[in-house]
């Protein structure tokens, strides 16, 4: 008998909870449908507030991808000591190739460097007037992909400069530093806008819930008089706020997709002007790229 009584009590409690949750959701839906214009405006404000940081993030990711495609790989230009003969220069090259992070090394002997300078500078006559070749042998070092950031490039440059027989190392990263600074600035701006817009979304939802509670204050007073708990009273309003946020997020996805689709033709035209091809990716495209 005791077990039967406990089972019946447990079923009654579960049924009561289910009834309360059903009442909360139905009441939240009815409250939203009671003021369709206000609900629509709130959802639109939430959607626009979420669309702005979403589009900023999409643009930033695509700019980073485009930068990695359009700009050349950063390289190190290594000038060898002029006193080295060909055999000693080749030994220095082997030492450079043995350094971690070196992908490829292109070597120009002193005579080859002189020929390149003669062909491209237009000062061939001045070179002929010199008794000695003033140009050193040059090694162009291409780093591996994992060594193409500013910090790793600086580390690799210091290690190559420490190799015996190396006179000077120059890092061709001026464009790389500017690009990294610009993309970093764009990412920080997108993050700040995202945080501000998310705060705005919470403020909009909170204000909507507050106004809904204020408009039904008489009903709430009556419910308190007949013994309703604060949780039972607040649950429909909290559910309504969650539904507003979910609807705004769905609409934000639609708006973001529409904006990306609208910008695809513009980006393709700009890429064509630069003599290349580039496709603007939305959320799905970026997810495939990350995978």
C-alpha positions in Angstrom: 0.0 0.0 0.0 2.8 2.4 0.9 4.6 1.7 -2.4 1.4 2.3 -4.3 0.8 5.6 -2.5 4.4 6.7 -3.4 3.9 5.8 -7.0 0.7 7.7 -7.2 2.2 10.7 -5.6 5.2 10.6 -8.0 2.9 10.4 -11.0 0.9 13.3 -9.7 4.0 15.4 -9.2 5.2 14.6 -12.7 1.8 15.4 -14.1 1.7 18.6 -12.2 5.1 19.7 -13.6 4.1 18.8 -17.1 1.0 20.8 -16.8 2.9 23.8 -15.4 5.4 23.7 -18.3 2.6 23.3 -20.8 0.8 26.3 -19.3 4.0 28.4 -19.3 4.7 27.7 -23.0 1.1 28.2 -24.1 0.9 31.4 -22.2 4.1 32.7 -23.7 2.9 31.9 -27.2 -0.5 33.6 -26.5 1.3 36.6 -25.1 3.4 37.0 -28.3 0.4 36.5 -30.6 -1.6 39.0 -28.5 0.8 41.8 -29.7 2.0 40.6 -33.2 3.5 44.0 -34.2 5.5 44.5 -31.1 6.7 40.9 -31.3 7.7 41.3 -34.9 9.6 44.6 -34.2 11.4 43.0 -31.3 12.4 40.0 -33.4 13.6 42.3 -36.2 15.7 44.4 -33.7 17.3 41.2 -32.3 18.0 39.8 -35.8 19.6 43.0 -37.0 21.7 43.2 -33.8 23.0 39.7 -34.4 23.4 40.1 -38.2 25.9 43.0 -37.9 28.6 41.1 -35.9 27.9 38.0 -37.9 28.6 39.8 -41.2 31.6 41.5 -39.7 33.0 38.1 -38.7 32.3 36.6 -42.1 34.0 39.5 -43.9 37.0 39.3 -41.6 37.5 35.6 -42.1 37.2 36.0 -45.9 39.7 38.9 -45.9 42.1 36.7 -44.0 41.6 33.9 -46.5 42.0 36.3 -49.5 45.2 37.7 -48.0 46.8 34.3 -47.7 45.9 33.6 -51.3 46.8 36.9 -52.9 50.0 37.8 -51.1 53.3 36.0 -51.7 55.1 33.9 -49.2 57.5 35.9 -46.9 61.1 35.2 -47.6 64.6 35.7 -46.1 67.3 37.2 -48.2 70.7 35.9 -47.0 73.9 37.7 -48.1 77.0 35.5 -47.8 80.5 36.7 -47.0 82.3 37.9 -50.1 85.5 36.1 -49.1 83.8 32.6 -49.5 84.6 30.5 -52.5 82.0 28.3 -54.2 82.7 25.2 -52.0 82.5 27.2 -48.8 79.3 28.9 -50.0 77.8 25.5 -50.7 78.7 24.4 -47.1 76.9 27.5 -45.8 73.9 26.6 -47.9 73.8 23.1 -46.4 73.9 24.6 -42.9 71.0 27.0 -43.7 69.0 24.1 -45.2 69.5 22.1 -42.0 67.8 24.8 -39.9 64.3 23.9 -38.7 61.6 25.8 -40.6 63.4 26.1 -43.9 61.3 24.9 -46.8 63.5 25.8 -49.8 66.7 27.7 -50.6 67.4 29.3 -53.9 71.1 30.2 -54.4 72.6 32.9 -56.6 76.4 32.9 -56.9 78.3 36.1 -57.1 78.5 35.9 -60.9 74.8 35.1 -61.2 73.9 38.0 -58.9 76.0 40.3 -61.1 74.2 39.1 -64.2 70.8 39.6 -62.5 71.8 43.1 -61.4 73.1 43.9 -64.9 69.8 42.8 -66.6 67.4 44.5 -64.2 69.2 47.7 -63.0 70.5 49.2 -66.3 73.9 49.9 -64.7 75.8 47.3 -66.7 78.3 49.8 -67.9 79.1 50.9 -64.4 79.7 47.3 -63.4 82.1 46.8 -66.3 84.2 49.7 -65.0 84.8 48.0 -61.6 87.7 45.7 -61.3 86.1 43.5 -58.8 82.5 42.1 -58.5 81.0 44.1 -55.6 78.0 41.8 -55.2 77.9 38.9 -52.7 76.4 35.5 -53.2 72.7 35.5 -52.2 70.5 32.7 -50.8 66.7 33.2 -50.9 65.2 31.2 -48.0 61.5 30.2 -48.2 60.2 29.2 -44.7 57.7 26.5 -44.0 54.0 27.3 -43.6 54.3 26.9 -39.8 57.2 29.5 -39.7 55.4 32.3 -41.6 54.2 34.3 -38.7 56.1 37.4 -37.6 57.5 35.8 -34.4 58.6 32.6 -36.0 60.1 34.5 -39.0 62.2 36.6 -36.6 63.4 33.5 -34.8 64.3 31.9 -38.0 66.1 35.0 -39.2 68.2 35.1 -36.0 69.2 31.5 -36.4 70.2 31.9 -40.0 72.2 35.0 -39.2 74.1 33.0 -36.6 75.4 30.6 -39.3 79.1 31.1 -39.9 79.7 32.6 -43.3 76.5 34.7 -43.4 77.1 38.4 -43.6 73.6 39.8 -43.4 69.9 38.6 -43.4 67.1 40.7 -44.5 63.5 39.8 -43.9 61.0 40.6 -46.7 58.0 41.0 -44.4 57.1 44.7 -44.6 53.9 43.8 -46.5 53.3 40.9 -44.1 53.5 43.1 -41.0 51.1 45.7 -42.5 48.7 42.9 -43.6 48.8 41.3 -40.1 48.2 44.7 -38.5 45.2 45.4 -40.7 43.6 42.0 -40.3 44.2 42.1 -36.6 42.5 45.5 -36.4 39.6 44.3 -38.4 39.2 41.3 -36.1 39.3 43.4 -33.0 36.7 45.8 -34.4 34.5 42.9 -35.3 34.9 41.4 -31.8 34.0 44.8 -30.1 31.0 45.2 -32.4 29.9 41.6 -31.6 30.1 42.2 -27.8 28.2 45.4 -28.0 25.5 43.9 -30.2 25.1 40.8 -28.0 24.7 43.2 -25.0 22.1 45.1 -27.0 20.2 41.8 -27.7 20.1 41.0 -23.9 18.9 44.5 -23.2 16.1 44.3 -25.8 14.9 40.9 -24.6 15.0 42.1 -21.0 13.1 45.3 -21.8 10.5 43.3 -23.7 10.0 40.9 -20.8 9.8 43.9 -18.4 7.1 45.6 -20.5 5.2 42.3 -20.8 5.3 41.9 -17.0 4.2 45.5 -16.5 1.2 45.1 -18.9 0.0 42.1 -17.0 0.6 43.4 -13.4 -3.1 43.1 -12.5 -3.2 39.5 -13.5 0.0 38.8 -11.6 -1.4 40.4 -8.4 -4.5 38.1 -8.7 -2.3 35.0 -9.2 -0.3 35.9 -6.1 -3.4 36.3 -4.1 -4.5 32.8 -4.9 -1.1 31.3 -4.0 0.9 31.2 -7.3 4.7 31.1 -6.7 7.1 33.6 -8.3 8.6 30.8 -10.4 5.2 29.9 -11.8 4.4 33.5 -12.6 7.8 34.3 -14.2 8.1 31.1 -16.3 5.9 32.2 -19.2 7.7 35.5 -19.5 11.1 33.8 -19.4 9.9 31.4 -22.1 8.7 34.3 -24.2 12.1 35.9 -24.0 13.8 32.7 -25.0 11.4 32.4 -28.0 12.1 36.0 -29.0 15.9 35.3 -28.9 15.6 32.1 -30.9 13.3 33.7 -33.6 15.7 36.6 -33.9 18.7 34.2 -34.2 17.0 32.3 -37.0 16.1 35.5 -38.8 19.7 36.7 -38.4 21.0 33.6 -40.2 18.6 34.3 -43.1 19.7 38.0 -43.3 23.4 37.1 -43.1 23.0 34.5 -45.9 21.1 37.1 -48.0 23.8 39.7 -47.5 26.6 37.3 -48.3 24.7 36.2 -51.4 24.3 39.8 -52.5 28.0 40.5 -52.0 29.3 37.5 -53.9 28.9 39.1 -57.3 30.6 42.3 -56.1 33.5 40.4 -54.6 33.9 38.4 -57.8 34.0 41.6 -59.8 36.7 43.1 -57.6 38.7 39.9 -57.8 38.4 39.9 -61.6 39.9 43.4 -61.7 42.9 42.1 -59.8 43.3 39.2 -62.2 42.3 36.5 -59.8 39.3 34.5 -58.6 37.8 34.5 -55.1 34.6 33.2 -53.7 33.0 34.8 -50.7 32.1 32.1 -48.2 29.2 32.3 -45.7 28.9 30.2 -42.5 28.7 26.9 -44.4 31.7 27.6 -46.6 33.8 28.7 -43.7 32.9 25.5 -41.8 34.0 23.4 -44.8 37.3 25.4 -45.0 38.0 24.8 -41.3 37.3 21.1 -41.7 
